[in-house]
Amino acid sequence: MLSNKRYDFVIAMGDDTTDDDMFQALPLNAVTVKVGSISEIANYNLPSQTDVLPFLQAIIGRQKGSGINTNSTVKKRLASALDFFKDLLKTK
């Protein structure tokens, strides 16, 4: 999918030991987030899995006072991804 170079925005998040390999394989402008342990390769680190949904909500501006101005196409795609993750968490 990445070889087509047809993407507006790439975000990768993970909490596994192999995530650094994934982060390195992504384009330089990708947003990479390591969850849990610290990664020197990832752009950002989140302390725990419970921080992931608030982080995504802040990106799409659903959080009050987030002050983040994001492209509307990116917002729609992230909102869709956020809804997917919420539904996924409900099934467990």
PDB file of N, CA, C and O in Angstrom, chain B, residues numbered from 101:
ATOM      1  N   MET B 101       0.819  -1.183   0.000  1.00  0.00           N
ATOM      2  CA  MET B 101       0.000   0.000   0.000  1.00  0.00           C
ATOM      3  C   MET B 101       0.871   1.258   0.000  1.00  0.00           C
ATOM      4  O   MET B 101       0.581   2.218  -0.714  1.00  0.00           O
ATOM      5  N   LEU B 102       1.924   1.249   0.794  1.00  0.00           N
ATOM      6  CA  LEU B 102       2.800   2.417   0.847  1.00  0.00           C
ATOM      7  C   LEU B 102       3.603   2.593  -0.429  1.00  0.00           C
ATOM      8  O   LEU B 102       4.003   3.709  -0.759  1.00  0.00           O
ATOM      9  N   SER B 103       3.845   1.505  -1.152  1.00  0.00           N
ATOM     10  CA  SER B 103       4.639   1.612  -2.381  1.00  0.00           C
ATOM     11  C   SER B 103       3.923   2.421  -3.453  1.00  0.00           C
ATOM     12  O   SER B 103       4.571   2.970  -4.344  1.00  0.00           O
ATOM     13  N   ASN B 104       2.593   2.505  -3.382  1.00  0.00           N
ATOM     14  CA  ASN B 104       1.838   3.322  -4.334  1.00  0.00           C
ATOM     15  C   ASN B 104       2.011   4.806  -4.071  1.00  0.00           C
ATOM     16  O   ASN B 104       1.734   5.631  -4.942  1.00  0.00           O
ATOM     17  N   LYS B 105       2.465   5.148  -2.878  1.00  0.00           N
ATOM     18  CA  LYS B 105       2.679   6.540  -2.465  1.00  0.00           C
ATOM     19  C   LYS B 105       1.424   7.386  -2.654  1.00  0.00           C
ATOM     20  O   LYS B 105       1.508   8.564  -3.000  1.00  0.00           O
ATOM     21  N   ARG B 106       0.265   6.782  -2.425  1.00  0.00           N
ATOM     22  CA  ARG B 106      -1.002   7.496  -2.540  1.00  0.00           C
ATOM     23  C   ARG B 106      -1.646   7.572  -1.166  1.00  0.00           C
ATOM     24  O   ARG B 106      -2.596   6.847  -0.873  1.00  0.00           O
ATOM     25  N   TYR B 107      -1.137   8.426  -0.355  1.00  0.00           N
ATOM     26  CA  TYR B 107      -1.672   8.581   0.982  1.00  0.00           C
ATOM     27  C   TYR B 107      -1.561  10.047   1.380  1.00  0.00           C
ATOM     28  O   TYR B 107      -0.638  10.753   0.976  1.00  0.00           O
ATOM     29  N   ASP B 108      -2.521  10.481   2.176  1.00  0.00           N
ATOM     30  CA  ASP B 108      -2.519  11.859   2.679  1.00  0.00           C
ATOM     31  C   ASP B 108      -1.802  11.957   4.011  1.00  0.00           C
ATOM     32  O   ASP B 108      -1.183  12.970   4.339  1.00  0.00           O
ATOM     33  N   PHE B 109      -1.901  10.878   4.765  1.00  0.00           N
ATOM     34  CA  PHE B 109      -1.421  10.934   6.138  1.00  0.00           C
ATOM     35  C   PHE B 109      -1.172   9.507   6.598  1.00  0.00           C
ATOM     36  O   PHE B 109      -1.996   8.625   6.355  1.00  0.00           O
ATOM     37  N   VAL B 110      -0.052   9.271   7.256  1.00  0.00           N
ATOM     38  CA  VAL B 110       0.263   7.942   7.790  1.00  0.00           C
ATOM     39  C   VAL B 110       0.544   8.084   9.278  1.00  0.00           C
ATOM     40  O   VAL B 110       1.399   8.864   9.699  1.00  0.00           O
ATOM     41  N   ILE B 111      -0.205   7.301  10.069  1.00  0.00           N
ATOM     42  CA  ILE B 111       0.050   7.244  11.498  1.00  0.00           C
ATOM     43  C   ILE B 111       0.163   5.771  11.872  1.00  0.00           C
ATOM     44  O   ILE B 111      -0.654   4.945  11.465  1.00  0.00           O
ATOM     45  N   ALA B 112       1.182   5.464  12.646  1.00  0.00           N
ATOM     46  CA  ALA B 112       1.386   4.090  13.113  1.00  0.00           C
ATOM     47  C   ALA B 112       1.590   4.126  14.613  1.00  0.00           C
ATOM     48  O   ALA B 112       2.386   4.908  15.133  1.00  0.00           O
ATOM     49  N   MET B 113       0.853   3.261  15.297  1.00  0.00           N
ATOM     50  CA  MET B 113       0.948   3.191  16.746  1.00  0.00           C
ATOM     51  C   MET B 113       1.133   1.728  17.133  1.00  0.00           C
ATOM     52  O   MET B 113       0.558   0.832  16.515  1.00  0.00           O
ATOM     53  N   GLY B 114       1.940   1.503  18.158  1.00  0.00           N
ATOM     54  CA  GLY B 114       2.113   0.132  18.585  1.00  0.00           C
ATOM     55  C   GLY B 114       2.703   0.024  19.966  1.00  0.00           C
ATOM     56  O   GLY B 114       3.336   0.949  20.476  1.00  0.00           O
ATOM     57  N   ASP B 115       2.476  -1.144  20.565  1.00  0.00           N
ATOM     58  CA  ASP B 115       2.989  -1.401  21.912  1.00  0.00           C
ATOM     59  C   ASP B 115       3.767  -2.711  21.969  1.00  0.00           C
ATOM     60  O   ASP B 115       3.864  -3.337  23.024  1.00  0.00           O
ATOM     61  N   ASP B 116       4.312  -3.117  20.845  1.00  0.00           N
ATOM     62  CA  ASP B 116       5.013  -4.396  20.751  1.00  0.00           C
ATOM     63  C   ASP B 116       6.507  -4.163  20.527  1.00  0.00           C
ATOM     64  O   ASP B 116       6.926  -3.068  20.152  1.00  0.00           O
ATOM     65  N   THR B 117       7.291  -5.189  20.759  1.00  0.00           N
ATOM     66  CA  THR B 117       8.747  -5.064  20.596  1.00  0.00           C
ATOM     67  C   THR B 117       9.161  -4.898  19.133  1.00  0.00           C
ATOM     68  O   THR B 117      10.249  -4.390  18.859  1.00  0.00           O
ATOM     69  N   THR B 118       8.320  -5.314  18.196  1.00  0.00           N
ATOM     70  CA  THR B 118       8.676  -5.215  16.777  1.00  0.00           C
ATOM     71  C   THR B 118       8.243  -3.896  16.141  1.00  0.00           C
ATOM     72  O   THR B 118       8.460  -3.693  14.946  1.00  0.00           O
ATOM     73  N   ASP B 119       7.641  -3.005  16.911  1.00  0.00           N
ATOM     74  CA  ASP B 119       7.136  -1.755  16.342  1.00  0.00           C
ATOM     75  C   ASP B 119       8.225  -0.874  15.751  1.00  0.00           C
ATOM     76  O   ASP B 119       7.991  -0.196  14.751  1.00  0.00           O
ATOM     77  N   ASP B 120       9.401  -0.871  16.345  1.00  0.00           N
ATOM     78  CA  ASP B 120      10.478  -0.041  15.803  1.00  0.00           C
ATOM     79  C   ASP B 120      10.807  -0.432  14.363  1.00  0.00           C
ATOM     80  O   ASP B 120      11.143   0.432  13.554  1.00  0.00           O
ATOM     81  N   ASP B 121      10.715  -1.716  14.034  1.00  0.00           N
ATOM     82  CA  ASP B 121      10.922  -2.152  12.647  1.00  0.00           C
ATOM     83  C   ASP B 121       9.868  -1.532  11.730  1.00  0.00           C
ATOM     84  O   ASP B 121      10.182  -1.076  10.630  1.00  0.00           O
ATOM     85  N   MET B 122       8.620  -1.520  12.193  1.00  0.00           N
ATOM     86  CA  MET B 122       7.542  -0.921  11.413  1.00  0.00           C
ATOM     87  C   MET B 122       7.780   0.577  11.245  1.00  0.00           C
ATOM     88  O   MET B 122       7.633   1.113  10.147  1.00  0.00           O
ATOM     89  N   PHE B 123       8.146   1.248  12.331  1.00  0.00           N
ATOM     90  CA  PHE B 123       8.366   2.690  12.269  1.00  0.00           C
ATOM     91  C   PHE B 123       9.462   3.038  11.256  1.00  0.00           C
ATOM     92  O   PHE B 123       9.344   4.016  10.517  1.00  0.00           O
ATOM     93  N   GLN B 124      10.513   2.243  11.226  1.00  0.00           N
ATOM     94  CA  GLN B 124      11.623   2.498  10.306  1.00  0.00           C
ATOM     95  C   GLN B 124      11.231   2.259   8.859  1.00  0.00           C
ATOM     96  O   GLN B 124      11.815   2.872   7.965  1.00  0.00           O
ATOM     97  N   ALA B 125      10.258   1.387   8.595  1.00  0.00           N
ATOM     98  CA  ALA B 125       9.835   1.071   7.231  1.00  0.00           C
ATOM     99  C   ALA B 125       8.899   2.129   6.651  1.00  0.00           C
ATOM    100  O   ALA B 125       8.653   2.143   5.445  1.00  0.00           O
ATOM    101  N   LEU B 126       8.384   2.998   7.485  1.00  0.00           N
ATOM    102  CA  LEU B 126       7.422   4.001   7.040  1.00  0.00           C
ATOM    103  C   LEU B 126       8.129   5.225   6.447  1.00  0.00           C
ATOM    104  O   LEU B 126       9.310   5.453   6.709  1.00  0.00           O
ATOM    105  N   PRO B 127       7.392   6.015   5.641  1.00  0.00           N
ATOM    106  CA  PRO B 127       7.978   7.253   5.100  1.00  0.00           C
ATOM    107  C   PRO B 127       8.417   8.185   6.237  1.00  0.00           C
ATOM    108  O   PRO B 127       7.888   8.116   7.346  1.00  0.00           O
ATOM    109  N   LEU B 128       9.368   9.035   5.954  1.00  0.00           N
ATOM    110  CA  LEU B 128       9.905   9.942   6.979  1.00  0.00           C
ATOM    111  C   LEU B 128       8.856  10.887   7.550  1.00  0.00           C
ATOM    112  O   LEU B 128       8.975  11.327   8.694  1.00  0.00           O
ATOM    113  N   ASN B 129       7.823  11.205   6.757  1.00  0.00           N
ATOM    114  CA  ASN B 129       6.804  12.137   7.245  1.00  0.00           C
ATOM    115  C   ASN B 129       5.665  11.437   7.992  1.00  0.00           C
ATOM    116  O   ASN B 129       4.689  12.086   8.367  1.00  0.00           O
ATOM    117  N   ALA B 130       5.774  10.136   8.210  1.00  0.00           N
ATOM    118  CA  ALA B 130       4.758   9.404   8.971  1.00  0.00           C
ATOM    119  C   ALA B 130       4.829   9.797  10.441  1.00  0.00           C
ATOM    120  O   ALA B 130       5.900  10.110  10.961  1.00  0.00           O
ATOM    121  N   VAL B 131       3.691   9.778  11.096  1.00  0.00           N
ATOM    122  CA  VAL B 131       3.624  10.016  12.527  1.00  0.00           C
ATOM    123  C   VAL B 131       3.680   8.658  13.206  1.00  0.00           C
ATOM    124  O   VAL B 131       2.829   7.801  12.964  1.00  0.00           O
ATOM    125  N   THR B 132       4.674   8.464  14.048  1.00  0.00           N
ATOM    126  CA  THR B 132       4.844   7.180  14.714  1.00  0.00           C
ATOM    127  C   THR B 132       4.735   7.371  16.228  1.00  0.00           C
ATOM    128  O   THR B 132       5.293   8.309  16.796  1.00  0.00           O
ATOM    129  N   VAL B 133       4.003   6.459  16.859  1.00  0.00           N
ATOM    130  CA  VAL B 133       3.731   6.574  18.284  1.00  0.00           C
ATOM    131  C   VAL B 133       3.969   5.224  18.950  1.00  0.00           C
ATOM    132  O   VAL B 133       3.342   4.227  18.592  1.00  0.00           O
ATOM    133  N   LYS B 134       4.867   5.199  19.907  1.00  0.00           N
ATOM    134  CA  LYS B 134       5.122   4.001  20.699  1.00  0.00           C
ATOM    135  C   LYS B 134       4.302   4.095  21.978  1.00  0.00           C
ATOM    136  O   LYS B 134       4.333   5.108  22.675  1.00  0.00           O
ATOM    137  N   VAL B 135       3.580   3.042  22.273  1.00  0.00           N
ATOM    138  CA  VAL B 135       2.720   3.003  23.450  1.00  0.00           C
ATOM    139  C   VAL B 135       3.362   2.101  24.499  1.00  0.00           C
ATOM    140  O   VAL B 135       3.763   0.977  24.198  1.00  0.00           O
ATOM    141  N   GLY B 136       3.458   2.593  25.717  1.00  0.00           N
ATOM    142  CA  GLY B 136       4.050   1.802  26.796  1.00  0.00           C
ATOM    143  C   GLY B 136       5.504   2.152  26.986  1.00  0.00           C
ATOM    144  O   GLY B 136       5.830   3.177  27.584  1.00  0.00           O
ATOM    145  N   SER B 137       6.377   1.310  26.482  1.00  0.00           N
ATOM    146  CA  SER B 137       7.811   1.555  26.632  1.00  0.00           C
ATOM    147  C   SER B 137       8.263   2.704  25.728  1.00  0.00           C
ATOM    148  O   SER B 137       7.566   3.076  24.785  1.00  0.00           O
ATOM    149  N   ILE B 138       9.420   3.250  26.025  1.00  0.00           N
ATOM    150  CA  ILE B 138       9.980   4.367  25.264  1.00  0.00           C
ATOM    151  C   ILE B 138      10.691   3.843  24.026  1.00  0.00           C
ATOM    152  O   ILE B 138      11.392   2.833  24.075  1.00  0.00           O
ATOM    153  N   SER B 139      10.496   4.549  22.911  1.00  0.00           N
ATOM    154  CA  SER B 139      11.190   4.223  21.668  1.00  0.00           C
ATOM    155  C   SER B 139      11.939   5.454  21.200  1.00  0.00           C
ATOM    156  O   SER B 139      11.371   6.544  21.131  1.00  0.00           O
ATOM    157  N   GLU B 140      13.201   5.287  20.883  1.00  0.00           N
ATOM    158  CA  GLU B 140      13.984   6.401  20.344  1.00  0.00           C
ATOM    159  C   GLU B 140      13.697   6.615  18.867  1.00  0.00           C
ATOM    160  O   GLU B 140      14.056   7.653  18.313  1.00  0.00           O
ATOM    161  N   ILE B 141      13.055   5.648  18.223  1.00  0.00           N
ATOM    162  CA  ILE B 141      12.753   5.741  16.796  1.00  0.00           C
ATOM    163  C   ILE B 141      11.416   6.432  16.558  1.00  0.00           C
ATOM    164  O   ILE B 141      11.273   7.179  15.589  1.00  0.00           O
ATOM    165  N   ALA B 142      10.436   6.196  17.424  1.00  0.00           N
ATOM    166  CA  ALA B 142       9.106   6.781  17.267  1.00  0.00           C
ATOM    167  C   ALA B 142       9.155   8.288  17.477  1.00  0.00           C
ATOM    168  O   ALA B 142       9.968   8.799  18.247  1.00  0.00           O
ATOM    169  N   ASN B 143       8.256   8.998  16.765  1.00  0.00           N
ATOM    170  CA  ASN B 143       8.148  10.449  16.937  1.00  0.00           C
ATOM    171  C   ASN B 143       7.599  10.811  18.315  1.00  0.00           C
ATOM    172  O   ASN B 143       7.997  11.808  18.918  1.00  0.00           O
ATOM    173  N   TYR B 144       6.678   9.980  18.799  1.00  0.00           N
ATOM    174  CA  TYR B 144       6.012  10.260  20.059  1.00  0.00           C
ATOM    175  C   TYR B 144       5.934   8.990  20.896  1.00  0.00           C
ATOM    176  O   TYR B 144       5.974   7.877  20.372  1.00  0.00           O
ATOM    177  N   ASN B 145       5.823   9.179  22.203  1.00  0.00           N
ATOM    178  CA  ASN B 145       5.649   8.064  23.128  1.00  0.00           C
ATOM    179  C   ASN B 145       4.453   8.365  24.015  1.00  0.00           C
ATOM    180  O   ASN B 145       4.335   9.461  24.564  1.00  0.00           O
ATOM    181  N   LEU B 146       3.561   7.381  24.154  1.00  0.00           N
ATOM    182  CA  LEU B 146       2.438   7.489  25.075  1.00  0.00           C
ATOM    183  C   LEU B 146       2.685   6.524  26.226  1.00  0.00           C
ATOM    184  O   LEU B 146       3.112   5.392  25.997  1.00  0.00           O
ATOM    185  N   PRO B 147       2.425   6.949  27.456  1.00  0.00           N
ATOM    186  CA  PRO B 147       2.742   6.101  28.603  1.00  0.00           C
ATOM    187  C   PRO B 147       1.960   4.789  28.661  1.00  0.00           C
ATOM    188  O   PRO B 147       2.504   3.763  29.069  1.00  0.00           O
ATOM    189  N   SER B 148       0.670   4.813  28.251  1.00  0.00           N
ATOM    190  CA  SER B 148      -0.124   3.591  28.367  1.00  0.00           C
ATOM    191  C   SER B 148      -1.182   3.514  27.279  1.00  0.00           C
ATOM    192  O   SER B 148      -1.445   4.490  26.576  1.00  0.00           O
ATOM    193  N   GLN B 149      -1.780   2.345  27.153  1.00  0.00           N
ATOM    194  CA  GLN B 149      -2.816   2.129  26.141  1.00  0.00           C
ATOM    195  C   GLN B 149      -4.041   2.999  26.395  1.00  0.00           C
ATOM    196  O   GLN B 149      -4.752   3.350  25.454  1.00  0.00           O
ATOM    197  N   THR B 150      -4.293   3.346  27.635  1.00  0.00           N
ATOM    198  CA  THR B 150      -5.455   4.194  27.942  1.00  0.00           C
ATOM    199  C   THR B 150      -5.283   5.617  27.418  1.00  0.00           C
ATOM    200  O   THR B 150      -6.250   6.377  27.373  1.00  0.00           O
ATOM    201  N   ASP B 151      -4.078   5.983  27.026  1.00  0.00           N
ATOM    202  CA  ASP B 151      -3.821   7.316  26.476  1.00  0.00           C
ATOM    203  C   ASP B 151      -4.070   7.391  24.966  1.00  0.00           C
ATOM    204  O   ASP B 151      -4.080   8.484  24.400  1.00  0.00           O
ATOM    205  N   VAL B 152      -4.268   6.250  24.312  1.00  0.00           N
ATOM    206  CA  VAL B 152      -4.383   6.225  22.856  1.00  0.00           C
ATOM    207  C   VAL B 152      -5.642   6.932  22.366  1.00  0.00           C
ATOM    208  O   VAL B 152      -5.549   7.813  21.511  1.00  0.00           O
ATOM    209  N   LEU B 153      -6.815   6.573  22.881  1.00  0.00           N
ATOM    210  CA  LEU B 153      -8.050   7.203  22.401  1.00  0.00           C
ATOM    211  C   LEU B 153      -8.081   8.706  22.666  1.00  0.00           C
ATOM    212  O   LEU B 153      -8.463   9.456  21.767  1.00  0.00           O
ATOM    213  N   PRO B 154      -7.702   9.186  23.849  1.00  0.00           N
ATOM    214  CA  PRO B 154      -7.652  10.645  24.039  1.00  0.00           C
ATOM    215  C   PRO B 154      -6.675  11.329  23.074  1.00  0.00           C
ATOM    216  O   PRO B 154      -6.930  12.443  22.615  1.00  0.00           O
ATOM    217  N   PHE B 155      -5.561  10.661  22.772  1.00  0.00           N
ATOM    218  CA  PHE B 155      -4.596  11.208  21.820  1.00  0.00           C
ATOM    219  C   PHE B 155      -5.229  11.346  20.446  1.00  0.00           C
ATOM    220  O   PHE B 155      -5.098  12.390  19.807  1.00  0.00           O
ATOM    221  N   LEU B 156      -5.920  10.301  19.980  1.00  0.00           N
ATOM    222  CA  LEU B 156      -6.579  10.354  18.669  1.00  0.00           C
ATOM    223  C   LEU B 156      -7.697  11.387  18.664  1.00  0.00           C
ATOM    224  O   LEU B 156      -7.890  12.090  17.672  1.00  0.00           O
ATOM    225  N   GLN B 157      -8.428  11.483  19.758  1.00  0.00           N
ATOM    226  CA  GLN B 157      -9.486  12.489  19.853  1.00  0.00           C
ATOM    227  C   GLN B 157      -8.914  13.899  19.769  1.00  0.00           C
ATOM    228  O   GLN B 157      -9.512  14.775  19.144  1.00  0.00           O
ATOM    229  N   ALA B 158      -7.781  14.120  20.381  1.00  0.00           N
ATOM    230  CA  ALA B 158      -7.138  15.440  20.326  1.00  0.00           C
ATOM    231  C   ALA B 158      -6.708  15.769  18.903  1.00  0.00           C
ATOM    232  O   ALA B 158      -6.813  16.915  18.466  1.00  0.00           O
ATOM    233  N   ILE B 159      -6.222  14.760  18.179  1.00  0.00           N
ATOM    234  CA  ILE B 159      -5.791  14.996  16.796  1.00  0.00           C
ATOM    235  C   ILE B 159      -6.955  15.448  15.933  1.00  0.00           C
ATOM    236  O   ILE B 159      -6.804  16.360  15.120  1.00  0.00           O
ATOM    237  N   ILE B 160      -8.108  14.828  16.096  1.00  0.00           N
ATOM    238  CA  ILE B 160      -9.240  15.189  15.242  1.00  0.00           C
ATOM    239  C   ILE B 160     -10.062  16.333  15.817  1.00  0.00           C
ATOM    240  O   ILE B 160     -11.068  16.735  15.232  1.00  0.00           O
ATOM    241  N   GLY B 161      -9.637  16.858  16.964  1.00  0.00           N
ATOM    242  CA  GLY B 161     -10.283  18.041  17.517  1.00  0.00           C
ATOM    243  C   GLY B 161     -11.565  17.765  18.262  1.00  0.00           C
ATOM    244  O   GLY B 161     -12.358  18.684  18.470  1.00  0.00           O
ATOM    245  N   ARG B 162     -11.800  16.521  18.677  1.00  0.00           N
ATOM    246  CA  ARG B 162     -13.006  16.204  19.432  1.00  0.00           C
ATOM    247  C   ARG B 162     -12.857  16.520  20.904  1.00  0.00           C
ATOM    248  O   ARG B 162     -13.837  16.527  21.649  1.00  0.00           O
ATOM    249  N   GLN B 163     -11.661  16.775  21.314  1.00  0.00           N
ATOM    250  CA  GLN B 163     -11.427  17.058  22.722  1.00  0.00           C
ATOM    251  C   GLN B 163     -11.544  18.560  22.942  1.00  0.00           C
ATOM    252  O   GLN B 163     -10.954  19.341  22.195  1.00  0.00           O
ATOM    253  N   LYS B 164     -12.284  18.966  23.940  1.00  0.00           N
ATOM    254  CA  LYS B 164     -12.476  20.388  24.218  1.00  0.00           C
ATOM    255  C   LYS B 164     -11.135  21.057  24.458  1.00  0.00           C
ATOM    256  O   LYS B 164     -10.299  20.560  25.212  1.00  0.00           O
ATOM    257  N   GLY B 165     -10.946  22.196  23.799  1.00  0.00           N
ATOM    258  CA  GLY B 165      -9.740  22.975  24.021  1.00  0.00           C
ATOM    259  C   GLY B 165      -8.485  22.366  23.444  1.00  0.00           C
ATOM    260  O   GLY B 165      -7.379  22.706  23.865  1.00  0.00           O
ATOM    261  N   SER B 166      -8.640  21.451  22.467  1.00  0.00           N
ATOM    262  CA  SER B 166      -7.438  20.810  21.911  1.00  0.00           C
ATOM    263  C   SER B 166      -6.593  21.799  21.121  1.00  0.00           C
ATOM    264  O   SER B 166      -5.368  21.686  21.089  1.00  0.00           O
ATOM    265  N   GLY B 167      -7.251  22.782  20.475  1.00  0.00           N
ATOM    266  CA  GLY B 167      -6.522  23.796  19.740  1.00  0.00           C
ATOM    267  C   GLY B 167      -5.760  23.280  18.538  1.00  0.00           C
ATOM    268  O   GLY B 167      -4.929  23.996  17.980  1.00  0.00           O
ATOM    269  N   ILE B 168      -6.026  22.055  18.132  1.00  0.00           N
ATOM    270  CA  ILE B 168      -5.322  21.484  16.991  1.00  0.00           C
ATOM    271  C   ILE B 168      -6.140  21.714  15.739  1.00  0.00           C
ATOM    272  O   ILE B 168      -7.317  21.356  15.685  1.00  0.00           O
ATOM    273  N   ASN B 169      -5.516  22.317  14.720  1.00  0.00           N
ATOM    274  CA  ASN B 169      -6.184  22.561  13.460  1.00  0.00           C
ATOM    275  C   ASN B 169      -5.674  21.533  12.449  1.00  0.00           C
ATOM    276  O   ASN B 169      -4.521  21.600  12.022  1.00  0.00           O
ATOM    277  N   THR B 170      -6.523  20.591  12.069  1.00  0.00           N
ATOM    278  CA  THR B 170      -6.130  19.507  11.189  1.00  0.00           C
ATOM    279  C   THR B 170      -6.951  19.581   9.914  1.00  0.00           C
ATOM    280  O   THR B 170      -8.123  19.953   9.954  1.00  0.00           O
ATOM    281  N   ASN B 171      -6.354  19.233   8.791  1.00  0.00           N
ATOM    282  CA  ASN B 171      -7.029  19.171   7.511  1.00  0.00           C
ATOM    283  C   ASN B 171      -8.313  18.363   7.641  1.00  0.00           C
ATOM    284  O   ASN B 171      -8.320  17.327   8.305  1.00  0.00           O
ATOM    285  N   SER B 172      -9.416  18.824   7.010  1.00  0.00           N
ATOM    286  CA  SER B 172     -10.707  18.160   7.185  1.00  0.00           C
ATOM    287  C   SER B 172     -10.709  16.726   6.657  1.00  0.00           C
ATOM    288  O   SER B 172     -11.385  15.872   7.230  1.00  0.00           O
ATOM    289  N   THR B 173      -9.981  16.439   5.593  1.00  0.00           N
ATOM    290  CA  THR B 173      -9.910  15.072   5.079  1.00  0.00           C
ATOM    291  C   THR B 173      -9.230  14.169   6.097  1.00  0.00           C
ATOM    292  O   THR B 173      -9.690  13.055   6.349  1.00  0.00           O
ATOM    293  N   VAL B 174      -8.153  14.638   6.673  1.00  0.00           N
ATOM    294  CA  VAL B 174      -7.444  13.872   7.696  1.00  0.00           C
ATOM    295  C   VAL B 174      -8.354  13.681   8.902  1.00  0.00           C
ATOM    296  O   VAL B 174      -8.397  12.596   9.484  1.00  0.00           O
ATOM    297  N   LYS B 175      -9.078  14.728   9.279  1.00  0.00           N
ATOM    298  CA  LYS B 175      -9.992  14.635  10.411  1.00  0.00           C
ATOM    299  C   LYS B 175     -11.039  13.553  10.182  1.00  0.00           C
ATOM    300  O   LYS B 175     -11.328  12.763  11.082  1.00  0.00           O
ATOM    301  N   LYS B 176     -11.607  13.516   8.980  1.00  0.00           N
ATOM    302  CA  LYS B 176     -12.643  12.524   8.677  1.00  0.00           C
ATOM    303  C   LYS B 176     -12.076  11.115   8.739  1.00  0.00           C
ATOM    304  O   LYS B 176     -12.713  10.211   9.279  1.00  0.00           O
ATOM    305  N   ARG B 177     -10.905  10.928   8.200  1.00  0.00           N
ATOM    306  CA  ARG B 177     -10.298   9.598   8.211  1.00  0.00           C
ATOM    307  C   ARG B 177      -9.926   9.165   9.623  1.00  0.00           C
ATOM    308  O   ARG B 177     -10.133   8.009   9.995  1.00  0.00           O
ATOM    309  N   LEU B 178      -9.384  10.079  10.403  1.00  0.00           N
ATOM    310  CA  LEU B 178      -9.049   9.750  11.781  1.00  0.00           C
ATOM    311  C   LEU B 178     -10.303   9.515  12.618  1.00  0.00           C
ATOM    312  O   LEU B 178     -10.314   8.650  13.493  1.00  0.00           O
ATOM    313  N   ALA B 179     -11.356  10.282  12.351  1.00  0.00           N
ATOM    314  CA  ALA B 179     -12.613  10.070  13.074  1.00  0.00           C
ATOM    315  C   ALA B 179     -13.154   8.682  12.781  1.00  0.00           C
ATOM    316  O   ALA B 179     -13.659   8.005  13.676  1.00  0.00           O
ATOM    317  N   SER B 180     -13.051   8.258  11.531  1.00  0.00           N
ATOM    318  CA  SER B 180     -13.486   6.917  11.160  1.00  0.00           C
ATOM    319  C   SER B 180     -12.653   5.856  11.866  1.00  0.00           C
ATOM    320  O   SER B 180     -13.187   4.865  12.363  1.00  0.00           O
ATOM    321  N   ALA B 181     -11.346   6.068  11.907  1.00  0.00           N
ATOM    322  CA  ALA B 181     -10.461   5.124  12.602  1.00  0.00           C
ATOM    323  C   ALA B 181     -10.770   5.094  14.093  1.00  0.00           C
ATOM    324  O   ALA B 181     -10.760   4.029  14.711  1.00  0.00           O
ATOM    325  N   LEU B 182     -11.042   6.247  14.662  1.00  0.00           N
ATOM    326  CA  LEU B 182     -11.372   6.327  16.079  1.00  0.00           C
ATOM    327  C   LEU B 182     -12.651   5.555  16.378  1.00  0.00           C
ATOM    328  O   LEU B 182     -12.720   4.818  17.361  1.00  0.00           O
ATOM    329  N   ASP B 183     -13.658   5.723  15.536  1.00  0.00           N
ATOM    330  CA  ASP B 183     -14.908   4.988  15.711  1.00  0.00           C
ATOM    331  C   ASP B 183     -14.671   3.485  15.606  1.00  0.00           C
ATOM    332  O   ASP B 183     -15.244   2.705  16.368  1.00  0.00           O
ATOM    333  N   PHE B 184     -13.828   3.083  14.663  1.00  0.00           N
ATOM    334  CA  PHE B 184     -13.480   1.670  14.519  1.00  0.00           C
ATOM    335  C   PHE B 184     -12.857   1.132  15.803  1.00  0.00           C
ATOM    336  O   PHE B 184     -13.248   0.067  16.281  1.00  0.00           O
ATOM    337  N   PHE B 185     -11.895   1.855  16.363  1.00  0.00           N
ATOM    338  CA  PHE B 185     -11.229   1.413  17.592  1.00  0.00           C
ATOM    339  C   PHE B 185     -12.205   1.352  18.754  1.00  0.00           C
ATOM    340  O   PHE B 185     -12.136   0.433  19.570  1.00  0.00           O
ATOM    341  N   LYS B 186     -13.104   2.306  18.842  1.00  0.00           N
ATOM    342  CA  LYS B 186     -14.087   2.292  19.926  1.00  0.00           C
ATOM    343  C   LYS B 186     -14.970   1.052  19.799  1.00  0.00           C
ATOM    344  O   LYS B 186     -15.232   0.366  20.788  1.00  0.00           O
ATOM    345  N   ASP B 187     -15.428   0.768  18.574  1.00  0.00           N
ATOM    346  CA  ASP B 187     -16.253  -0.429  18.357  1.00  0.00           C
ATOM    347  C   ASP B 187     -15.473  -1.698  18.677  1.00  0.00           C
ATOM    348  O   ASP B 187     -16.024  -2.642  19.244  1.00  0.00           O
ATOM    349  N   LEU B 188     -14.215  -1.721  18.321  1.00  0.00           N
ATOM    350  CA  LEU B 188     -13.360  -2.880  18.599  1.00  0.00           C
ATOM    351  C   LEU B 188     -13.223  -3.110  20.103  1.00  0.00           C
ATOM    352  O   LEU B 188     -13.261  -4.249  20.569  1.00  0.00           O
ATOM    353  N   LEU B 189     -13.066  -2.024  20.856  1.00  0.00           N
ATOM    354  CA  LEU B 189     -12.936  -2.144  22.297  1.00  0.00           C
ATOM    355  C   LEU B 189     -14.239  -2.610  22.955  1.00  0.00           C
ATOM    356  O   LEU B 189     -14.207  -3.257  24.002  1.00  0.00           O
ATOM    357  N   LYS B 190     -15.371  -2.286  22.352  1.00  0.00           N
ATOM    358  CA  LYS B 190     -16.664  -2.697  22.904  1.00  0.00           C
ATOM    359  C   LYS B 190     -16.870  -4.202  22.778  1.00  0.00           C
ATOM    360  O   LYS B 190     -17.583  -4.798  23.585  1.00  0.00           O
ATOM    361  N   THR B 191     -16.251  -4.821  21.774  1.00  0.00           N
ATOM    362  CA  THR B 191     -16.458  -6.249  21.537  1.00  0.00           C
ATOM    363  C   THR B 191     -15.665  -7.124  22.481  1.00  0.00           C
ATOM    364  O   THR B 191     -15.909  -8.329  22.547  1.00  0.00           O
ATOM    365  N   LYS B 192     -14.720  -6.554  23.216  1.00  0.00           N
ATOM    366  CA  LYS B 192     -13.893  -7.360  24.128  1.00  0.00           C
ATOM    367  C   LYS B 192     -14.508  -7.463  25.493  1.00  0.00           C
ATOM    368  O   LYS B 192     -13.942  -8.105  26.378  1.00  0.00           O
TER     369      LYS B 192
END
